[in-house]
Amino acid sequence: MLNIAKTICLFLFCSLAAQKTLTFDTFRLETSKDLFVDDYGNIYLYQNKDFSFIKFDSLGKKQAKLMLTLPFRIQSVQNPLNIPSFSENAQELKFFDQNLNEIQTLNFRQKFGFISAAYVEDLQQAWVLDESTKRLIQYNFRDDRAVHSFTMKINFENIRDFLVFEKKVYILYDDHLLVYNFKSEKILEFATQDARKLRRENNEILIISKSTIRKIEQQTLKTIFTAENSQIVDKNSATYFVIKENKLYLYPIEKEVEIK
């Protein structure tokens, strides 16, 4: 009974906390296809209708806007001073600063075959999946050299996202996540639904879907947050963010607790 009471109290607390909303243009929220939040409380909305990426402060005031001519995928805003973005159409990896001004552009057409996905590991190195040679390449873009190359027997098409961590390759598709080692041996496979992106937080790998955030825990996926019927969810180190019914809600993070 005590556990049930605690669960009810937690649910009520989270429900009340979620009533806090940020002031945003309803149209912006309605048409946004992705949401990012950094640890300073800045909020970023991506719209693939016009390939725009807009940064807002924690009060909903617009801070900067990025417009590109081709589709692109922002990897992460965990380091808001150096935001990586990859365009498969342009075969370019771009970096932007806190004002969304371009810092650096890497043109992969001049170095590789056809890159289907890219993952920036740090301020020096990126991992790229070269579809033309079926290889995973560790590329030091500061020194402009390939450090390592591994043959990967995988499906290079329709990759939603991927990352490399501790000699494991995590490849996310629309409805499943595959984990390989550098020998192209499949280690794990998980079914997903409406998967959007992967994120590494310290030693944890998160799978962020349309309404759910889960993490890999041993051989399973553990749900750490759920917002039913939401348009998009995301998080930073302190808060879960939910776009639902064209409003932006905030939920304080309760570690190791599933919130509905």
Secondary structure, 3 states (H helix, E strand, C coil): CHHHHHHHHHHHHHHHHCCCEECCCHHHHHHCCEEEECCCCCEEEEECCCCEEEEECCCCCEEEEEECCCCCEECCCCCCCCEEEEECCCCEEEEECCCCCEEEEEEHHHCCCCEEEEEECCCCEEEEEECCCCEEEEEECCCCEEEEEEECCCCCCCCCEEEEECCEEEEECCCEEEEEECCCCEEEEEECCCEEEEEEECCEEEEEECCEEEEEECCEEEEEEECCCCCEEEECCCEEEEEECCEEEEEECCCCCCCC
